[in-house]
């Protein structure tokens, strides 16, 4: 493993950070909205699955109880 001095390291880090393509404000907002929508849809889906399983088990247990 090559050892670099701190000055070289900082220069290399700055060079790499300069290559980063940062998202625009619009891209960040759109992505954030999409994440919230997907989280809400997932929550609704699992709530419905939970309700279906719970109803099915209550019905099944009602037959034997």
PQR file of N, CA, C, O and H, with PARSE charges and radii, in Angstrom:
ATOM      1  N   UNK A   1       0.843  -1.171   0.000 -0.4000 1.5000
ATOM      2  CA  UNK A   1       0.000   0.000   0.000 -0.0000 2.0000
ATOM      3  C   UNK A   1       0.895   1.242   0.000  0.5500 1.7000
ATOM      4  O   UNK A   1       1.772   1.393   0.850 -0.5500 1.4000
ATOM      5  N   UNK A   2       0.653   2.120  -0.966 -0.4000 1.5000
ATOM      6  CA  UNK A   2       1.487   3.320  -1.085 -0.0000 2.0000
ATOM      7  C   UNK A   2       1.069   4.343  -0.039  0.5500 1.7000
ATOM      8  O   UNK A   2      -0.120   4.540   0.211 -0.5500 1.4000
ATOM      9  H   UNK A   2      -0.060   1.997  -1.656  0.4000 1.0000
ATOM     10  N   UNK A   3       2.031   4.976   0.554 -0.4000 1.5000
ATOM     11  CA  UNK A   3       1.772   5.993   1.557 -0.0000 2.0000
ATOM     12  C   UNK A   3       1.941   7.356   0.890  0.5500 1.7000
ATOM     13  O   UNK A   3       2.982   7.640   0.297 -0.5500 1.4000
ATOM     14  H   UNK A   3       2.997   4.816   0.351  0.4000 1.0000
ATOM     15  N   UNK A   4       0.909   8.199   0.991 -0.4000 1.5000
ATOM     16  CA  UNK A   4       0.993   9.550   0.443 -0.0000 2.0000
ATOM     17  C   UNK A   4       0.995  10.536   1.597  0.5500 1.7000
ATOM     18  O   UNK A   4       0.447  10.269   2.667 -0.5500 1.4000
ATOM     19  H   UNK A   4       0.063   7.968   1.473  0.4000 1.0000
ATOM     20  N   UNK A   5       1.612  11.664   1.363 -0.4000 1.5000
ATOM     21  CA  UNK A   5       1.621  12.645   2.440 -0.0000 2.0000
ATOM     22  C   UNK A   5       0.266  13.365   2.473  0.5500 1.7000
ATOM     23  O   UNK A   5      -0.480  13.320   1.495 -0.5500 1.4000
ATOM     24  H   UNK A   5       2.056  11.881   0.494  0.4000 1.0000
ATOM     25  N   UNK A   6      -0.050  14.018   3.577 -0.4000 1.5000
ATOM     26  CA  UNK A   6      -1.366  14.650   3.723 -0.0000 2.0000
ATOM     27  C   UNK A   6      -1.682  15.683   2.638  0.5500 1.7000
ATOM     28  O   UNK A   6      -2.839  15.806   2.235 -0.5500 1.4000
ATOM     29  H   UNK A   6       0.556  14.055   4.371  0.4000 1.0000
ATOM     30  N   UNK A   7      -0.714  16.405   2.171 -0.4000 1.5000
ATOM     31  CA  UNK A   7      -0.953  17.409   1.133 -0.0000 2.0000
ATOM     32  C   UNK A   7      -1.384  16.742  -0.170  0.5500 1.7000
ATOM     33  O   UNK A   7      -2.327  17.194  -0.820 -0.5500 1.4000
ATOM     34  H   UNK A   7       0.225  16.306   2.498  0.4000 1.0000
ATOM     35  N   UNK A   8      -0.696  15.670  -0.549 -0.4000 1.5000
ATOM     36  CA  UNK A   8      -1.085  14.936  -1.758 -0.0000 2.0000
ATOM     37  C   UNK A   8      -2.486  14.357  -1.605  0.5500 1.7000
ATOM     38  O   UNK A   8      -3.282  14.387  -2.543 -0.5500 1.4000
ATOM     39  H   UNK A   8       0.070  15.304  -0.021  0.4000 1.0000
ATOM     40  N   UNK A   9      -2.781  13.834  -0.428 -0.4000 1.5000
ATOM     41  CA  UNK A   9      -4.096  13.249  -0.181 -0.0000 2.0000
ATOM     42  C   UNK A   9      -5.182  14.306  -0.367  0.5500 1.7000
ATOM     43  O   UNK A   9      -6.186  14.052  -1.034 -0.5500 1.4000
ATOM     44  H   UNK A   9      -2.134  13.810   0.334  0.4000 1.0000
ATOM     45  N   UNK A  10      -4.992  15.479   0.210 -0.4000 1.5000
ATOM     46  CA  UNK A  10      -5.992  16.549   0.102 -0.0000 2.0000
ATOM     47  C   UNK A  10      -6.148  16.976  -1.361  0.5500 1.7000
ATOM     48  O   UNK A  10      -7.264  17.230  -1.814 -0.5500 1.4000
ATOM     49  H   UNK A  10      -4.177  15.686   0.752  0.4000 1.0000
ATOM     50  N   UNK A  11      -5.055  17.054  -2.089 -0.4000 1.5000
ATOM     51  CA  UNK A  11      -5.141  17.409  -3.504 -0.0000 2.0000
ATOM     52  C   UNK A  11      -5.912  16.352  -4.297  0.5500 1.7000
ATOM     53  O   UNK A  11      -6.707  16.686  -5.176 -0.5500 1.4000
ATOM     54  H   UNK A  11      -4.148  16.847  -1.721  0.4000 1.0000
ATOM     55  N   UNK A  12      -5.678  15.096  -3.987 -0.4000 1.5000
ATOM     56  CA  UNK A  12      -6.387  14.013  -4.672 -0.0000 2.0000
ATOM     57  C   UNK A  12      -7.880  14.040  -4.338  0.5500 1.7000
ATOM     58  O   UNK A  12      -8.726  13.829  -5.207 -0.5500 1.4000
ATOM     59  H   UNK A  12      -5.032  14.825  -3.273  0.4000 1.0000
ATOM     60  N   UNK A  13      -8.185  14.301  -3.079 -0.4000 1.5000
ATOM     61  CA  UNK A  13      -9.596  14.366  -2.671 -0.0000 2.0000
ATOM     62  C   UNK A  13     -10.291  15.513  -3.401  0.5500 1.7000
ATOM     63  O   UNK A  13     -11.396  15.339  -3.913 -0.5500 1.4000
ATOM     64  H   UNK A  13      -7.497  14.473  -2.374  0.4000 1.0000
ATOM     65  N   UNK A  14      -9.655  16.678  -3.453 -0.4000 1.5000
ATOM     66  CA  UNK A  14     -10.242  17.828  -4.140 -0.0000 2.0000
ATOM     67  C   UNK A  14     -10.448  17.528  -5.616  0.5500 1.7000
ATOM     68  O   UNK A  14     -11.462  17.922  -6.191 -0.5500 1.4000
ATOM     69  H   UNK A  14      -8.757  16.819  -3.037  0.4000 1.0000
ATOM     70  N   UNK A  15      -9.498  16.834  -6.239 -0.4000 1.5000
ATOM     71  CA  UNK A  15      -9.623  16.476  -7.653 -0.0000 2.0000
ATOM     72  C   UNK A  15     -10.800  15.531  -7.880  0.5500 1.7000
ATOM     73  O   UNK A  15     -11.529  15.671  -8.861 -0.5500 1.4000
ATOM     74  H   UNK A  15      -8.674  16.514  -5.772  0.4000 1.0000
ATOM     75  N   UNK A  16     -10.986  14.573  -6.979 -0.4000 1.5000
ATOM     76  CA  UNK A  16     -12.107  13.631  -7.110 -0.0000 2.0000
ATOM     77  C   UNK A  16     -13.443  14.317  -6.865  0.5500 1.7000
ATOM     78  O   UNK A  16     -14.414  14.051  -7.574 -0.5500 1.4000
ATOM     79  H   UNK A  16     -10.394  14.460  -6.181  0.4000 1.0000
ATOM     80  N   UNK A  17     -13.503  15.194  -5.873 -0.4000 1.5000
ATOM     81  CA  UNK A  17     -14.756  15.906  -5.582 -0.0000 2.0000
ATOM     82  C   UNK A  17     -15.132  16.809  -6.755  0.5500 1.7000
ATOM     83  O   UNK A  17     -16.318  17.001  -7.025 -0.5500 1.4000
ATOM     84  H   UNK A  17     -12.714  15.410  -5.297  0.4000 1.0000
ATOM     85  N   UNK A  18     -14.156  17.358  -7.447 -0.4000 1.5000
ATOM     86  CA  UNK A  18     -14.431  18.205  -8.608 -0.0000 2.0000
ATOM     87  C   UNK A  18     -15.076  17.408  -9.745  0.5500 1.7000
ATOM     88  O   UNK A  18     -15.759  17.988 -10.588 -0.5500 1.4000
ATOM     89  H   UNK A  18     -13.193  17.201  -7.228  0.4000 1.0000
ATOM     90  N   UNK A  19     -14.869  16.092  -9.781 -0.4000 1.5000
ATOM     91  CA  UNK A  19     -15.442  15.245 -10.829 -0.0000 2.0000
ATOM     92  C   UNK A  19     -16.902  14.877 -10.558  0.5500 1.7000
ATOM     93  O   UNK A  19     -17.600  14.402 -11.454 -0.5500 1.4000
ATOM     94  H   UNK A  19     -14.313  15.621  -9.096  0.4000 1.0000
ATOM     95  N   UNK A  20     -17.358  15.093  -9.333 -0.4000 1.5000
ATOM     96  CA  UNK A  20     -18.714  14.698  -8.959 -0.0000 2.0000
ATOM     97  C   UNK A  20     -19.729  15.564  -9.690  0.5500 1.7000
ATOM     98  O   UNK A  20     -19.592  16.786  -9.748 -0.5500 1.4000
ATOM     99  H   UNK A  20     -16.791  15.479  -8.605  0.4000 1.0000
ATOM    100  N   UNK A  21     -20.754  14.916 -10.251 -0.4000 1.5000
ATOM    101  CA  UNK A  21     -21.848  15.639 -10.893 -0.0000 2.0000
ATOM    102  C   UNK A  21     -22.982  15.722  -9.872  0.5500 1.7000
ATOM    103  O   UNK A  21     -23.656  14.728  -9.601 -0.5500 1.4000
ATOM    104  H   UNK A  21     -20.866  13.924 -10.204  0.4000 1.0000
ATOM    105  N   UNK A  22     -23.184  16.902  -9.316 -0.4000 1.5000
ATOM    106  CA  UNK A  22     -24.188  17.081  -8.274 -0.0000 2.0000
ATOM    107  C   UNK A  22     -25.566  17.233  -8.901  0.5500 1.7000
ATOM    108  O   UNK A  22     -25.689  17.844  -9.963 -0.5500 1.4000
ATOM    109  H   UNK A  22     -22.636  17.709  -9.536  0.4000 1.0000
ATOM    110  N   UNK A  23     -26.606  16.691  -8.270 -0.4000 1.5000
ATOM    111  CA  UNK A  23     -27.961  16.827  -8.823 -0.0000 2.0000
ATOM    112  C   UNK A  23     -28.461  18.265  -8.678  0.5500 1.7000
ATOM    113  O   UNK A  23     -28.044  19.005  -7.788 -0.5500 1.4000
ATOM    114  H   UNK A  23     -26.506  16.195  -7.408  0.4000 1.0000
ATOM    115  N   UNK A  24     -29.364  18.629  -9.577 -0.4000 1.5000
ATOM    116  CA  UNK A  24     -29.964  19.960  -9.491 -0.0000 2.0000
ATOM    117  C   UNK A  24     -31.031  19.959  -8.400  0.5500 1.7000
ATOM    118  O   UNK A  24     -31.449  18.902  -7.927 -0.5500 1.4000
ATOM    119  H   UNK A  24     -29.703  18.028 -10.300  0.4000 1.0000
ATOM    120  N   UNK A  25     -31.462  21.148  -8.010 -0.4000 1.5000
ATOM    121  CA  UNK A  25     -32.512  21.255  -6.999 -0.0000 2.0000
ATOM    122  C   UNK A  25     -33.782  20.549  -7.461  0.5500 1.7000
ATOM    123  O   UNK A  25     -34.458  19.893  -6.668 -0.5500 1.4000
ATOM    124  H   UNK A  25     -31.122  22.006  -8.395  0.4000 1.0000
ATOM    125  N   UNK A  26     -34.103  20.685  -8.746 -0.4000 1.5000
ATOM    126  CA  UNK A  26     -35.313  20.045  -9.287 -0.0000 2.0000
ATOM    127  C   UNK A  26     -35.206  18.516  -9.188  0.5500 1.7000
ATOM    128  O   UNK A  26     -36.169  17.851  -8.806 -0.5500 1.4000
ATOM    129  H   UNK A  26     -33.554  21.218  -9.390  0.4000 1.0000
ATOM    130  N   UNK A  27     -34.043  17.965  -9.528 -0.4000 1.5000
ATOM    131  CA  UNK A  27     -33.842  16.513  -9.446 -0.0000 2.0000
ATOM    132  C   UNK A  27     -33.981  16.026  -8.008  0.5500 1.7000
ATOM    133  O   UNK A  27     -34.575  14.977  -7.757 -0.5500 1.4000
ATOM    134  H   UNK A  27     -33.261  18.506  -9.838  0.4000 1.0000
ATOM    135  N   UNK A  28     -33.434  16.785  -7.071 -0.4000 1.5000
ATOM    136  CA  UNK A  28     -33.535  16.391  -5.661 -0.0000 2.0000
ATOM    137  C   UNK A  28     -34.993  16.417  -5.204  0.5500 1.7000
ATOM    138  O   UNK A  28     -35.452  15.495  -4.531 -0.5500 1.4000
ATOM    139  H   UNK A  28     -32.952  17.637  -7.276  0.4000 1.0000
ATOM    140  N   UNK A  29     -35.718  17.472  -5.571 -0.4000 1.5000
ATOM    141  CA  UNK A  29     -37.119  17.567  -5.166 -0.0000 2.0000
ATOM    142  C   UNK A  29     -37.958  16.445  -5.780  0.5500 1.7000
ATOM    143  O   UNK A  29     -38.784  15.840  -5.098 -0.5500 1.4000
ATOM    144  H   UNK A  29     -35.346  18.221  -6.119  0.4000 1.0000
ATOM    145  N   UNK A  30     -37.744  16.170  -7.072 -0.4000 1.5000
ATOM    146  CA  UNK A  30     -38.509  15.098  -7.724 -0.0000 2.0000
ATOM    147  C   UNK A  30     -38.205  13.738  -7.091  0.5500 1.7000
ATOM    148  O   UNK A  30     -39.115  12.947  -6.844 -0.5500 1.4000
ATOM    149  H   UNK A  30     -37.072  16.662  -7.627  0.4000 1.0000
ATOM    150  N   UNK A  31     -36.956  13.479  -6.839 -0.4000 1.5000
ATOM    151  CA  UNK A  31     -36.577  12.208  -6.227 -0.0000 2.0000
ATOM    152  C   UNK A  31     -37.167  12.087  -4.822  0.5500 1.7000
ATOM    153  O   UNK A  31     -37.630  11.015  -4.433 -0.5500 1.4000
ATOM    154  H   UNK A  31     -36.216  14.122  -7.040  0.4000 1.0000
ATOM    155  N   UNK A  32     -37.151  13.180  -4.065 -0.4000 1.5000
ATOM    156  CA  UNK A  32     -37.714  13.162  -2.716 -0.0000 2.0000
ATOM    157  C   UNK A  32     -39.209  12.880  -2.756  0.5500 1.7000
ATOM    158  O   UNK A  32     -39.716  12.078  -1.972 -0.5500 1.4000
ATOM    159  H   UNK A  32     -36.774  14.051  -4.382  0.4000 1.0000
ATOM    160  N   UNK A  33     -39.907  13.536  -3.664 -0.4000 1.5000
ATOM    161  CA  UNK A  33     -41.354  13.305  -3.794 -0.0000 2.0000
ATOM    162  C   UNK A  33     -41.627  11.855  -4.189  0.5500 1.7000
ATOM    163  O   UNK A  33     -42.543  11.229  -3.657 -0.5500 1.4000
ATOM    164  H   UNK A  33     -39.494  14.188  -4.300  0.4000 1.0000
ATOM    165  N   UNK A  34     -40.838  11.323  -5.116 -0.4000 1.5000
ATOM    166  CA  UNK A  34     -41.035   9.926  -5.537 -0.0000 2.0000
ATOM    167  C   UNK A  34     -40.801   8.964  -4.369  0.5500 1.7000
ATOM    168  O   UNK A  34     -41.521   7.976  -4.229 -0.5500 1.4000
ATOM    169  H   UNK A  34     -40.094  11.832  -5.548  0.4000 1.0000
ATOM    170  N   UNK A  35     -39.812   9.243  -3.541 -0.4000 1.5000
ATOM    171  CA  UNK A  35     -39.543   8.380  -2.389 -0.0000 2.0000
ATOM    172  C   UNK A  35     -40.725   8.409  -1.422  0.5500 1.7000
ATOM    173  O   UNK A  35     -41.147   7.364  -0.928 -0.5500 1.4000
ATOM    174  H   UNK A  35     -39.227  10.046  -3.654  0.4000 1.0000
ATOM    175  N   UNK A  36     -41.260   9.603  -1.151 -0.4000 1.5000
ATOM    176  CA  UNK A  36     -42.410   9.694  -0.251 -0.0000 2.0000
ATOM    177  C   UNK A  36     -43.634   8.978  -0.821  0.5500 1.7000
ATOM    178  O   UNK A  36     -44.360   8.310  -0.084 -0.5500 1.4000
ATOM    179  H   UNK A  36     -40.917  10.452  -1.552  0.4000 1.0000
ATOM    180  N   UNK A  37     -43.867   9.114  -2.135 -0.4000 1.5000
ATOM    181  CA  UNK A  37     -45.003   8.425  -2.761 -0.0000 2.0000
ATOM    182  C   UNK A  37     -44.834   6.911  -2.670  0.5500 1.7000
ATOM    183  O   UNK A  37     -45.780   6.201  -2.332 -0.5500 1.4000
ATOM    184  H   UNK A  37     -43.277   9.656  -2.734  0.4000 1.0000
ATOM    185  N   UNK A  38     -43.632   6.415  -2.969 -0.4000 1.5000
ATOM    186  CA  UNK A  38     -43.398   4.970  -2.901 -0.0000 2.0000
ATOM    187  C   UNK A  38     -43.526   4.457  -1.470  0.5500 1.7000
ATOM    188  O   UNK A  38     -44.042   3.361  -1.251 -0.5500 1.4000
ATOM    189  H   UNK A  38     -42.863   6.993  -3.243  0.4000 1.0000
ATOM    190  N   UNK A  39     -43.061   5.238  -0.493 -0.4000 1.5000
ATOM    191  CA  UNK A  39     -43.194   4.832   0.911 -0.0000 2.0000
ATOM    192  C   UNK A  39     -44.663   4.765   1.303  0.5500 1.7000
ATOM    193  O   UNK A  39     -45.072   3.839   2.004 -0.5500 1.4000
ATOM    194  H   UNK A  39     -42.642   6.128  -0.671  0.4000 1.0000
ATOM    195  N   UNK A  40     -45.464   5.732   0.862 -0.4000 1.5000
ATOM    196  CA  UNK A  40     -46.893   5.734   1.172 -0.0000 2.0000
ATOM    197  C   UNK A  40     -47.590   4.548   0.515  0.5500 1.7000
ATOM    198  O   UNK A  40     -48.409   3.881   1.147 -0.5500 1.4000
ATOM    199  H   UNK A  40     -45.132   6.485   0.293  0.4000 1.0000
ATOM    200  N   UNK A  41     -47.268   4.280  -0.756 -0.4000 1.5000
ATOM    201  CA  UNK A  41     -47.886   3.141  -1.449 -0.0000 2.0000
ATOM    202  C   UNK A  41     -47.499   1.813  -0.788  0.5500 1.7000
ATOM    203  O   UNK A  41     -48.328   0.912  -0.665 -0.5500 1.4000
ATOM    204  H   UNK A  41     -46.603   4.822  -1.270  0.4000 1.0000
ATOM    205  N   UNK A  42     -46.260   1.702  -0.373 -0.4000 1.5000
ATOM    206  CA  UNK A  42     -45.815   0.490   0.308 -0.0000 2.0000
ATOM    207  C   UNK A  42     -46.534   0.322   1.636  0.5500 1.7000
ATOM    208  O   UNK A  42     -46.929  -0.790   1.989 -0.5500 1.4000
ATOM    209  H   UNK A  42     -45.586   2.435  -0.474  0.4000 1.0000
ATOM    210  N   UNK A  43     -46.709   1.408   2.372 -0.4000 1.5000
ATOM    211  CA  UNK A  43     -47.414   1.348   3.656 -0.0000 2.0000
ATOM    212  C   UNK A  43     -48.860   0.910   3.452  0.5500 1.7000
ATOM    213  O   UNK A  43     -49.374   0.090   4.213 -0.5500 1.4000
ATOM    214  H   UNK A  43     -46.389   2.310   2.085  0.4000 1.0000
ATOM    215  N   UNK A  44     -49.518   1.451   2.433 -0.4000 1.5000
ATOM    216  CA  UNK A  44     -50.905   1.061   2.148 -0.0000 2.0000
ATOM    217  C   UNK A  44     -50.968  -0.410   1.755  0.5500 1.7000
ATOM    218  O   UNK A  44     -51.845  -1.140   2.218 -0.5500 1.4000
ATOM    219  H   UNK A  44     -49.102   2.117   1.814  0.4000 1.0000
ATOM    220  N   UNK A  45     -50.046  -0.848   0.907 -0.4000 1.5000
ATOM    221  CA  UNK A  45     -50.024  -2.243   0.480 -0.0000 2.0000
ATOM    222  C   UNK A  45     -49.896  -3.184   1.673  0.5500 1.7000
ATOM    223  O   UNK A  45     -50.662  -4.140   1.798 -0.5500 1.4000
ATOM    224  H   UNK A  45     -49.334  -0.255   0.531  0.4000 1.0000
ATOM    225  N   UNK A  46     -48.922  -2.913   2.558 -0.4000 1.5000
ATOM    226  CA  UNK A  46     -48.721  -3.814   3.690 -0.0000 2.0000
ATOM    227  C   UNK A  46     -49.860  -3.720   4.702  0.5500 1.7000
ATOM    228  O   UNK A  46     -50.160  -4.702   5.380 -0.5500 1.4000
ATOM    229  H   UNK A  46     -48.300  -2.136   2.457  0.4000 1.0000
ATOM    230  N   UNK A  47     -50.494  -2.560   4.813 -0.4000 1.5000
ATOM    231  CA  UNK A  47     -51.668  -2.448   5.688 -0.0000 2.0000
ATOM    232  C   UNK A  47     -52.799  -3.323   5.153  0.5500 1.7000
ATOM    233  O   UNK A  47     -53.485  -3.993   5.925 -0.5500 1.4000
ATOM    234  H   UNK A  47     -50.250  -1.763   4.261  0.4000 1.0000
ATOM    235  N   UNK A  48     -52.995  -3.318   3.837 -0.4000 1.5000
ATOM    236  CA  UNK A  48     -54.044  -4.157   3.241 -0.0000 2.0000
ATOM    237  C   UNK A  48     -53.719  -5.644   3.374  0.5500 1.7000
ATOM    238  O   UNK A  48     -54.604  -6.452   3.658 -0.5500 1.4000
ATOM    239  H   UNK A  48     -52.437  -2.774   3.210  0.4000 1.0000
ATOM    240  N   UNK A  49     -52.470  -6.001   3.171 -0.4000 1.5000
ATOM    241  CA  UNK A  49     -52.063  -7.406   3.341 -0.0000 2.0000
ATOM    242  C   UNK A  49     -52.272  -7.827   4.793  0.5500 1.7000
ATOM    243  O   UNK A  49     -52.766  -8.924   5.054 -0.5500 1.4000
ATOM    244  H   UNK A  49     -51.751  -5.345   2.940  0.4000 1.0000
ATOM    245  N   UNK A  50     -51.901  -6.967   5.733 -0.4000 1.5000
ATOM    246  CA  UNK A  50     -52.089  -7.266   7.148 -0.0000 2.0000
ATOM    247  C   UNK A  50     -53.571  -7.448   7.469  0.5500 1.7000
ATOM    248  O   UNK A  50     -53.950  -8.375   8.185 -0.5500 1.4000
ATOM    249  H   UNK A  50     -51.499  -6.077   5.521  0.4000 1.0000
ATOM    250  N   UNK A  51     -54.403  -6.556   6.933 -0.4000 1.5000
ATOM    251  CA  UNK A  51     -55.843  -6.658   7.163 -0.0000 2.0000
ATOM    252  C   UNK A  51     -56.394  -7.962   6.600  0.5500 1.7000
ATOM    253  O   UNK A  51     -57.208  -8.619   7.248 -0.5500 1.4000
ATOM    254  H   UNK A  51     -54.095  -5.803   6.351  0.4000 1.0000
ATOM    255  N   UNK A  52     -55.960  -8.345   5.399 -0.4000 1.5000
ATOM    256  CA  UNK A  52     -56.439  -9.580   4.775 -0.0000 2.0000
ATOM    257  C   UNK A  52     -56.012 -10.801   5.586  0.5500 1.7000
ATOM    258  O   UNK A  52     -56.815 -11.706   5.813 -0.5500 1.4000
ATOM    259  H   UNK A  52     -55.298  -7.811   4.872  0.4000 1.0000
ATOM    260  N   UNK A  53     -54.763 -10.831   6.019 -0.4000 1.5000
ATOM    261  CA  UNK A  53     -54.282 -11.980   6.800 -0.0000 2.0000
ATOM    262  C   UNK A  53     -55.007 -12.049   8.139  0.5500 1.7000
ATOM    263  O   UNK A  53     -55.414 -13.121   8.585 -0.5500 1.4000
ATOM    264  H   UNK A  53     -54.111 -10.096   5.835  0.4000 1.0000
ATOM    265  N   UNK A  54     -55.166 -10.869   8.783 -0.4000 1.5000
ATOM    266  CA  UNK A  54     -55.835 -10.857  10.086 -0.0000 2.0000
ATOM    267  C   UNK A  54     -57.290 -11.324   9.953  0.5500 1.7000
ATOM    268  O   UNK A  54     -57.775 -12.109  10.768 -0.5500 1.4000
ATOM    269  H   UNK A  54     -54.835  -9.998   8.420  0.4000 1.0000
ATOM    270  N   UNK A  55     -57.979 -10.831   8.912 -0.4000 1.5000
ATOM    271  CA  UNK A  55     -59.374 -11.240   8.705 -0.0000 2.0000
ATOM    272  C   UNK A  55     -59.465 -12.731   8.409  0.5500 1.7000
ATOM    273  O   UNK A  55     -60.353 -13.420   8.910 -0.5500 1.4000
ATOM    274  H   UNK A  55     -57.585 -10.193   8.250  0.4000 1.0000
ATOM    275  N   UNK A  56     -58.541 -13.222   7.592 -0.4000 1.5000
ATOM    276  CA  UNK A  56     -58.549 -14.643   7.279 -0.0000 2.0000
ATOM    277  C   UNK A  56     -58.302 -15.501   8.505  0.5500 1.7000
ATOM    278  O   UNK A  56     -58.968 -16.519   8.697 -0.5500 1.4000
ATOM    279  H   UNK A  56     -57.820 -12.662   7.185  0.4000 1.0000
ATOM    280  N   UNK A  57     -57.348 -15.099   9.338 -0.4000 1.5000
ATOM    281  CA  UNK A  57     -57.075 -15.873  10.557 -0.0000 2.0000
ATOM    282  C   UNK A  57     -58.234 -15.802  11.545  0.5500 1.7000
ATOM    283  O   UNK A  57     -58.578 -16.802  12.175 -0.5500 1.4000
ATOM    284  H   UNK A  57     -56.807 -14.273   9.183  0.4000 1.0000
ATOM    285  N   UNK A  58     -58.841 -14.613  11.683 -0.4000 1.5000
ATOM    286  CA  UNK A  58     -59.990 -14.505  12.581 -0.0000 2.0000
ATOM    287  C   UNK A  58     -61.138 -15.376  12.098  0.5500 1.7000
ATOM    288  O   UNK A  58     -61.819 -16.016  12.899 -0.5500 1.4000
ATOM    289  H   UNK A  58     -58.562 -13.800  11.172  0.4000 1.0000
ATOM    290  N   UNK A  59     -61.355 -15.401  10.776 -0.4000 1.5000
ATOM    291  CA  UNK A  59     -62.410 -16.260  10.224 -0.0000 2.0000
ATOM    292  C   UNK A  59     -62.096 -17.731  10.437  0.5500 1.7000
ATOM    293  O   UNK A  59     -62.978 -18.517  10.783 -0.5500 1.4000
ATOM    294  H   UNK A  59     -60.802 -14.881  10.125  0.4000 1.0000
ATOM    295  N   UNK A  60     -60.843 -18.102  10.232 -0.4000 1.5000
ATOM    296  CA  UNK A  60     -60.429 -19.498  10.411 -0.0000 2.0000
ATOM    297  C   UNK A  60     -60.540 -19.920  11.870  0.5500 1.7000
ATOM    298  O   UNK A  60     -61.039 -21.003  12.176 -0.5500 1.4000
ATOM    299  H   UNK A  60     -60.126 -17.464   9.951  0.4000 1.0000
ATOM    300  N   UNK A  61     -60.074 -19.060  12.763 -0.4000 1.5000
ATOM    301  CA  UNK A  61     -60.142 -19.380  14.183 -0.0000 2.0000
ATOM    302  C   UNK A  61     -61.575 -19.343  14.694  0.5500 1.7000
ATOM    303  O   UNK A  61     -61.900 -20.029  15.663 -0.5500 1.4000
ATOM    304  H   UNK A  61     -59.669 -18.180  12.514  0.4000 1.0000
ATOM    305  N   UNK A  62     -62.432 -18.560  14.063 -0.4000 1.5000
ATOM    306  CA  UNK A  62     -63.848 -18.498  14.448 -0.0000 2.0000
ATOM    307  C   UNK A  62     -64.559 -19.807  14.163  0.5500 1.7000
ATOM    308  O   UNK A  62     -65.521 -20.156  14.847 -0.5500 1.4000
ATOM    309  H   UNK A  62     -62.168 -18.003  13.276  0.4000 1.0000
ATOM    310  N   UNK A  63     -64.090 -20.537  13.154 -0.4000 1.5000
ATOM    311  CA  UNK A  63     -64.713 -21.817  12.822 -0.0000 2.0000
ATOM    312  C   UNK A  63     -64.448 -22.867  13.918  0.5500 1.7000
ATOM    313  O   UNK A  63     -65.281 -23.737  14.173 -0.5500 1.4000
ATOM    314  H   UNK A  63     -63.309 -20.253  12.598  0.4000 1.0000
ATOM    315  N   UNK A  64     -63.285 -22.768  14.553 -0.4000 1.5000
ATOM    316  CA  UNK A  64     -62.901 -23.778  15.544 -0.0000 2.0000
ATOM    317  C   UNK A  64     -63.164 -23.317  16.973  0.5500 1.7000
ATOM    318  O   UNK A  64     -63.013 -24.103  17.908 -0.5500 1.4000
ATOM    319  H   UNK A  64     -62.609 -22.061  14.346  0.4000 1.0000
ATOM    320  N   UNK A  65     -63.560 -22.043  17.162 -0.4000 1.5000
ATOM    321  CA  UNK A  65     -63.679 -21.522  18.519 -0.0000 2.0000
ATOM    322  C   UNK A  65     -65.043 -21.430  19.036  0.5500 1.7000
ATOM    323  O   UNK A  65     -65.245 -21.003  20.172 -0.5500 1.4000
ATOM    324  H   UNK A  65     -63.683 -21.404  16.402  0.4000 1.0000
TER
END
